[in-house]
């Protein structure tokens, strides 16, 4: 495992080195791409200068709000719909085709409705995440073992007690999978919205730098976002795997 | 029979709900922000009668078709390669997963700088969205092929083409189809996204120009066309997907 990780690191290093050589020898035009070492230097400079703090806070804050809304509303909606089988049956059509929709095509409508503030971006992040949460909530509730429900009835638990002591713990792994997806999707939604049209945020800064041929800002920010999203997703992935393993759900 | 009736009823209920919500939003937000369903349908009818619409539609579909061909070709080859060559699989699968998790929209400026502002940028961007899900689901499907079947092919002295044809493809087809369905949708989304951010033609471009001009009619109509297109394609693929799963 560790040797594999070493090979992987060497491979990435080699790719970066090739890119560096291509850039330094001029095979890649400096207007197209900067050499990787320059990107790293620029990134440190950019972060140290504090110019991007506001944009970073804005993006992370909006994504956090969108994600929290998606998780809370998604789980609430999932719990309610789970009890109404007719509604669930109808909504199944929506759930199964939802992620085929270019959600971003609706972004202009939200800008018209809510103005160019943070609200449309939060809505985009929320819309990306919420359906994944609903679907995994339904999935989790479907899989609560029947014997546990019987136990709750035998113990004469109140509905609230049943939810807190039986249903929630039993469905927890699936709810966590939903939450994991919500984190990843809401980040994508918020950044894509910022990128298309907004006034702040990292996505906006990248798009702004691109329009001004400002490679010294654009590439470091892209690097930052790529590293950030890989780190977040990698952490969540590992955390989920550990949770599932503890419950014996996946070897 | 009852299933079809059931499904039709669900569809009708859903359409009615969407219609009511849309009309409600229209009444709440007013003529300046939204158009009513009727107005949008009427404008869409006029829009699809114009040559300008079909030009943009054709451009989007050409880009999408090319992107899809690349995504399917590269995605399937990558999936089969990483699935069957264990060392490569162990080495590259985490990298593929990492790439899949990046919000690809931030990479679009790089694609633009490399490809220029033509159709090739859109094609590359669409393919970038489609490749990871296709490759990952093919890879996952190959992991679930029962080893006894592969041993069988060795006992029968099948060559690799025969093994692929008689053992592997039938075994991975249902799950591969799911990956292709998701890849199809994501490639379409990627192509349109590329057009929205920077391009000179296509439905996504039309949408962004409409925002610039605050042409609410056009915004609503293009959004409607894109949504109907995506839903129709996804519904067809979902039906094929489900049928395949029932078969195997």
Interface residues (C-beta under 8 A of the other chain):
Chain A: X4 X7 X8 X11 X31 X32 X33 X89 X90 X91 X92 X93 X94 X96 X97 X99 X100 X101 X102 X104 X105 X106 X108 X109 X111 X112 X113 X184 X187 X188 X191 X192 X195 X196 X197 X203 X206 X207 X210 X218 X221 X222 X225 X226 X229 X230 X233 X234 X237
Chain B: X6 X10 X11 X13 X14 X25 X29 X33 X34 X90 X91 X94 X95 X97 X98 X101 X102 X103 X105 X106 X107 X108 X109 X110 X112 X113 X114 X182 X184 X185 X188 X189 X192 X193 X196 X197 X204 X207 X208 X210 X211 X214 X216 X219 X220 X222 X223 X226 X227 X230 X231 X233 X234 X235 X238
